[in-house]
């Protein structure tokens, strides 16, 4: 019985509310909120077990393959290997897309934010075109796995159905739902949400591993013969989905989990950095950085710990299986947040709460081998976090247009300053493919231009 289980967990106040005749809480909502939740785990987290414990030992800069490697002779072998894996159907794409676009002005999944500078294609539409272009180029199928949330799963699926799965084929697109955990007060008590259910929070992008296993998606990957998973987050339109070079470097070096990084723009940029600590590759979060690390300088006076996490990873499928074994658990982080909740009398109020979440990058130290690859920020990193300002929809559109305009100028196309340029992935996935279509390009661009 639900009330009995809640009492066993020390959540007597919720059990009493469920037993009363009041309308402060909803049995149906609370039952649904707790469905699939490991309550023993939640109890352990409240008691302080299984929480993140920062690595100990001296911190050293990560070993990073520089971005210049991409134009070297050695890179060709890695590209060929990555292309071979793509042609063989050994690679899947996985996007984490559980967020809502509220901060971007829409009450809908973040993936349906109109992000491109000329046509206003959504993030989902843009990524679908990248995957479709790759599939056509390599004459292969690239299964696309999309992690949603309870909040946006239905609307995300409906969006794809409405758009015919963007010609990818419904059978090649799989959705799975991120896990949730109850938020708690600073005393460890469950919180009643405004709707009468419990105040829940997603279990973090580290929950990707559990969600893959729980949903059966990991088993589907194995059945399809997938060996490598290309992981990225939904808010970066410049990501090179299933980049053959990245796939090749990761696979040829027999890495279990690898990362792309960009150079930090400043000492104060709020981004985690990939480092070596305790003989392992790991990510040091900005909030966990001491000033002697944050402001450390190299021999030339530059940023010593510059390898900013771009949230783009290669993950071996069998490593993901290992992570989801019962004896392997990513640590949970505690984060304080202001929560709009109901008190025991049903009144709406703001309180201090705590949420528990896991981070995917905490799997890095578990990998026996990991590769870290630098990529140019202007070519692969334009995150959409806000409506305006830094890392915004505004700046992302400008960066996308700037990259595509630079490609055209390299090929001799006069481009008027201030105009927007958008090149569809179906026309050219990158500069080298665009070069092959130089005879199809205009001589000049004097107004906003779309090539598709």
N, C-alpha and C positions, 0 to 999 in steps of 0.2 A: 504494500500500500504506500502511496506517495508520501502521505504525512509521516508515516513511520520512518521511511528512508530519510526524509528531511530532518527529523529529530535525531536520528543516528549521526547525521552529519553536523549536528549543532546548529541547524537552521530552524530552531523552534518557532521563531517569529513568523516564518512563512507557513509552517504547518498550522499554526494557530489561525492565521488569516484564512487558510483553505477550509478550516473546520467551522469558521464563523459564518453567519448569514449575511455579512456585509458584501459590498461589491468592490472593495478595494483591489482584489486580485481575481484573476480568471483561471480556474482549474484547467480549462482546455489549453489556454495559452502557455501556462507554466509546464504542463505535461509536454506540449510540443517543444517548448524551449529546451527542456532537459532530455528530449529524445536523442539518443546517440551520444550523449555527453558522458564521459567517464567520470562519474561522481567521486570515485576513490582518488582519481588523479587530482580533481579539484580540491578535495579535502587535504591532500598532501601539499599542494601548492599553498593553500591558506596557512598550513603549518610550517611552511618554509622549506619543504623538501623539493628537490628537482629544479631549484632555481639556478639561474646563471651565476657561475663563479668565474670571474675573469682569469685568464691564463696567467701563470706566474713566470718569472724569468725575464732576462733582458730582451728588449724589443729591437729587432733589426729590420732594415728595409727589405721588402720582398724581392725575390729574383724575378725580374720582369723582362719579357721579350719586348724590345722597343718597337714602336709603330713603323720604324724604317725597315724592319724585317719584311714587311709585306711586299716591298719592291725588290727584294733580293732574289738571287738565283735559288737559294735554299728554300724559299717560300713556295717555289713551283711544285716541289715534291709534296708538300703539305696540302696544297690546293688540289692536286691530282688525287691524293688519298681521300680528301673530304668529298670530292666529286664522285669518287668511286662508291663511297658509302651512301651518298644520296641516290645514285643510280640504282644501287642494290636495295633500296627501300629500307635502309638500316637506321634512318634518322627520323625522329618525330619532333614537332614544334610544340612547345607548351607555354601558354601565356597565362599569367596571373591577372585575373580581371574581376575581382570581387568588389571593387569600389564603386561608389556612386559619384556622379558628376556635379554634386551640389555646389562645390566651391567653384565650379566652372560655369555655373548659371543654368544647369539643367537638372531636373529631378528624374534621372534615368541612369542606366549603367555608364560608367566612365568611358567604356569602349564605344559608345555611340556619340561622343563629343566630335563635332565637326572640326577637324584639325588641320587639313591641308590648306595651303595658302590661296589657291585659286578656285578649285572646284568644291572645296569644303567637304571632302570625303571624311568619313568617320575613321576613328582608329581601327575598328574592326574591319572596315572596308579596305583600308590601306594595307593592313597585314594580310588580308585574304588575297589581295592582288600580288603581294610579294611571294606568298606561298604558291599561288597559281603560276606566276612567272617562272619560279624555280622548277615546278613540276613539269611545265611544258619544255623548259630548256633541257632538263636532264631526263625527260621522258620517264618520269617516276611518279609515285604517289607519296606525298608527305602528310601523314596523319597530323591533324591539328587538335590538340587537347586544350580546352579552355576551362580554367578554374573560376567558377562563379561563387557567389555567396547566397545565403538564404534570401537576402533582400532582393538580389537582382537576377537570380537564376531564371525565373519564369520570363521576365522581360527580355533577357539576353537570348534565350531560345526562340522567343517569338520574333525578335528582330532578325535572327538568321533565317527563320522560316519565311518571313515576309520578303526577304531579299534573295531567296532561292539559294542560300548558302554561297552566294557570290561565285557560282559555277565550280565550286570545289567538290561538290557531291556531298549530300547529307551523310552518307556512310563514312566519309573521311573527316568529319568534324564531331568530336566527342566533348560533352560537357560533364563536369563533376563539381560537386559543391564543397566549399571550404568548411572546416569544422568551426564550431562556436564554443565559447566558454562563458559562464556567468561572471560578470564583474562583481566585485565585493566592496564593502566599506573598509575603512582602515582597520576595523576590528574583525574583518573576515566574515561579515554577514551579507547574504544575498540581498540584492537591491530590487525593489519593485519598480518596474518601468511605468511610463505614463499610460500605456495601454492595458495595464493590469497583469502583464506577464513579468518575466524577469528581465533585468537589463543585461543583455548579452553583448559580447564582443567577439569578432573573428579571432581565431587562434594564431594569426600571423602567417606570413608567407612561408615560414618553416613548416606550417601545417600542410603544405603541398604534399609532402611525402606521405603522411597519414591518409590524406584525402585520396591520393592516387590509389593506395592499397585498399582502403575501405570501399571505394566506389567500383572497384574492379578495373579501373583504367590501367593500372600497372600490369594486371594480367592480360588485358587486351593488347598492350604494347608487346608483351612477350609472345603472344599468339601471332602477332603481325611480323615478328622477327626484328623488332626494333632493338638496337644495341645502344644507341646514343640519344639523349634528350637535349634539345636546345631550349633553354629556359630564358624567359624574359618577362618584363612587366609591361602592362598595357599602356602605360603613360608615356612611352618613348617612341615617337613616330620614326625616328632615324635609325632604329635598330636594324642591323643587317640580319634578317631572319635566316637561320640555317646557313650562316657564312661558311663556305667551304674551307677557307683558310683556318678559321677557328676550329672547325670540326677536325680538320686534318692534324693540326698541331696537338690538339687534345688527344686524339686517338693514337697517333704515331708514338706519342710518349707514354702510352698506356696509363694515362691519368684517369682518376675516378671522378674528379670534379675540378673544373677549371673556370677561370674568371676573366672577363674583360675589364680593364680599368682605363680611366682618363686622368690626365694630370690635373691636380687640384688648381683651381683658379686663384686661390689665395690661401694663406695660412688659416684664415678663419672660415673658409667654406665649410658648411655643415654637412659633411659627407664622411662616411667611414672609409678607412684605408686598409688595403691588403698589406700585411706585414708578416714577418717570421717571428714567432715567439715560442720558446720551449721546443725548438726543433721542428715546428709545424707551421704550415701556412694557415693564417687565420685573419679575420677581419677585426680591426679595432674601431669600435664605434666612436663617433665624434664626441659624444657625451661622456665616454669613458677615458678620453685622452687627457693625460696630464700636460701641463703647459710645456714641460721640457721635451715632450714628444711633438705636440702640436706646432711649436715654434722652432723645432730643430732645423738646422741648416746644413746643406752639404758643403763640399770643399769650395764651390764657386759662389756660395751664399744663397743658393736656391732652397726650395722646400725639400727636406730630406725624405719625409714620409708623404710622397705626392700621389701614390697609386690609389686614386679615388674609385670606389666601387661603382660600377655602371649598372649593377643588377642584371648582368647578362652572364649566363653560365652554360657550360656543357656538363652534363651529368650522365654517367654510365647507368643504364637501366639496372644492372645487377647491383650497383652501389645504392641506388634508390631502394631496392629490395632489402639490402642490408640495413639501411637506415630505419626501415619499418619493421624489422624483427623486434620481438618483444623485449630483448635485452639491450636494445639500442634506443635511446630517447634524446632528442635535442633538448637543451636546457630551456626553461621558461624565463622570460624577463618580466619584471613587474614595472608597470608604468602608471603613474598617478594622472588622473584626469578629472575635470569637472563634469558632473553627470546631472541631467535633469531627471528627477525621480519622484516617486510618491512616498510620503511618510506612512506610518502605520495607520494613520487616520484618513489617508487618501489625499492629503494636500500635496500639490505640486511644489517642489522646492529644488534648489541647487545644492548638491553635496559633493564632497571629495570622495572619489572612488578609485579603485585599483583594478586594472585589467592585466591579464596574463597572456602573453603571446610568445611564439617562437619565431626565430629568424632563420631563413634558409642558409645564410652564410655561416651559421654555427656548425654546419656539416663539414666545412672545409678542413678543420683539424682532424676529422675522422678519416679523411682520405689519405691513403698511403702515398699517393702521388698527385700533385696538383700543378697545373700550368697557369701562369698569369700573363696576359697579353695586353699591351698598351694599344689603344686605338685613338685616332685624332678626335678630340671632343667635337669639333665642328662637323665631322662626318658621321658620327654615330651616337651623339648624345644631345637630345633636345627635349628633356622631360617636361610634362605638362602637369604642374602641381597647383598653380593658381591661375586666375583669370588675367591678371596683368603683373608686370614686374619681372623679377628673376624667376627662372624655371616656370614660365607661364605659357598659356595658350598664345598670347601675343608674341613672346620671345621665340617660342617653338616654330610658329609660322614664319617668322623672320629668318630663323636659322635654316629651315627647310628650303625656303626660297633662295637664301644666300648660297647654299650648297649647289643647288641646281643651276643657278645663275653662273656660278664659278665654273661648272662643267662646260656650259655653253661658251663662256669666254675663252676657256682653254682650247676650244675648237674653232676659235676665230669669229664667233658670233658677237656682234656689237650689242650690248645690253644696256639700255638706258637706266641710269641710277634711279632707284626708288620703285621700279616696277616689280611685280611679283611673278615668279616663275615656278611652275609645278610640272614635274616629269613623272608620268605614271610608271610604276614598276613594270607594267605590261609593255611599255615602250622601251624602257632601259632600266635595269636593276642597278646599274652603276656606270661610272665614267667609261670604262672600257667597252661596255656594250653600246653606250651612246656613241662612242667613236666610230663604231662599225656602221652607224646610221647617219654619219655626217652629211651625206648627200640629201637626207630628208629634213635637214634643219633649216630654219629661216636664216637669212643673212644678217638680220638685225631683229632685236626685240625692243619695241618702243611702247608697248602697253602690256598689261597683265596677260601672261601667256601660259597655256596648258598644252603639253605634248603627251598624247595618249593614243 
